[in-house]
Amino acid sequence: MAPYVLFADSSCDLPESLMHEWEIHYSSLSFLFDDSDRIYKNYDMPAREFYGKIRAGHNATTSAVNSADFEEAFAKELEKGNDILYLGFSTGLSSTYQSACVAADELKLKYPERRIRTVDTLAASGGYGMIVYLTRKQKLAGASLDEAAQYAENLKLHQCHWFTVDDLSYLIKGGRVVTALASVGSKLNIKPVMHMDNAGHLIPVTVARGRKNSLRALAARYGKLAQQPGAGPVFISHGDCMEDVEFLKKVLKEEWHVDVERVVDVGPVIGSHTGPGVVALFFIGKER
């Protein structure tokens, strides 16, 4: 049985240093600002600098990874005699996963003795990162390529993504909320509470009056849906709003006796669509 490596992409929002430490290979989505032609990879700009530019009024647009980039990255490992398990960004949000599949199909013809398995995680940001993290643990425990791929497939519809934003205007640009809701929401200080559904799309579920109530609503979803409330990994990702993260951690600890295992930045590519002030909670649930 040939050795295999784990591949992901930068939309998992795990720190680049951690990707290297964990030996997770990756390709990077990219972004650019409206005042420049420079194309940045997701890790090229610190999150705080990125959100500073967004708060200053700049707009950012994003690009998926293309199949040629995946083919080049995959081929390097295949030539070393390694098989590949690629865990990809949700097809509900990006064409990146389809590009990886195109590359995999091309390379299977060139390297018929090698294997490439791909999994659409239907996840993003810290939720995607959690699937990468847990699948890596399976690999370290001795799971074969097929066993690790099946583990990720079984896990993905239990990977809960619950989040809120501070400014609805970024969701309007992405078509996530209607303009009428945004207008009323701004006047009444109403914040949306959203999740990622079984097709990997971002779906508004309910609203809360005020920022802290929206964060409490995230914690309430944890209590309702977690497979083992008080146990299991919990991640939080955020768009440059650590004070809100600390508040959510406090509520989770007080109400559900759970410690947050990892806090990560929402990277620039995803942050281009959610804006500064996004807070997202990720855990393993009975259902999404």
HELIX and SHEET records of a PDB file:
HELIX    1   1 SER A   10  CYS A   12  5                                   3    
HELIX    2   2 GLU A   16  GLU A   21  1                                   6    
HELIX    3   3 ALA A   47  ARG A   55  1                                   9    
HELIX    4   4 SER A   67  GLU A   79  1                                  13    
HELIX    5   5 THR A   96  LYS A  110  1                                  15    
HELIX    6   6 SER A  125  LEU A  140  1                                  16    
HELIX    7   7 LEU A  145  LYS A  156  1                                  12    
HELIX    8   8 SER A  169  LYS A  173  1                                   5    
HELIX    9   9 THR A  179  LEU A  188  1                                  10    
HELIX   10  10 ARG A  211  LEU A  225  1                                  15    
HELIX   11  11 MET A  242  TRP A  256  1                                  15    
HELIX   12  12 PRO A  268  THR A  274  1                                   7    
SHEET    1   A 4 ILE A  24  SER A  27  0                                        
SHEET    2   A 4 TYR A   4  ASP A   9  1                                        
SHEET    3   A 4 ASP A  83  GLY A  88  1                                        
SHEET    4   A 4 ILE A 116  ASP A 120  1                                        
SHEET    1   B 3 TYR A  40  LYS A  41  0                                        
SHEET    2   B 3 SER A  30  PHE A  33 -1                                        
SHEET    3   B 3 ALA A  60  SER A  63 -1                                        
SHEET    1   C 6 LEU A 202  ARG A 209  0                                        
SHEET    2   C 6 ILE A 190  MET A 196 -1                                        
SHEET    3   C 6 GLN A 159  THR A 164 -1                                        
SHEET    4   C 6 VAL A 279  ILE A 284 -1                                        
SHEET    5   C 6 VAL A 234  HIS A 238 -1                                        
SHEET    6   C 6 ARG A 262  ASP A 265  1                                        
END                                                                             
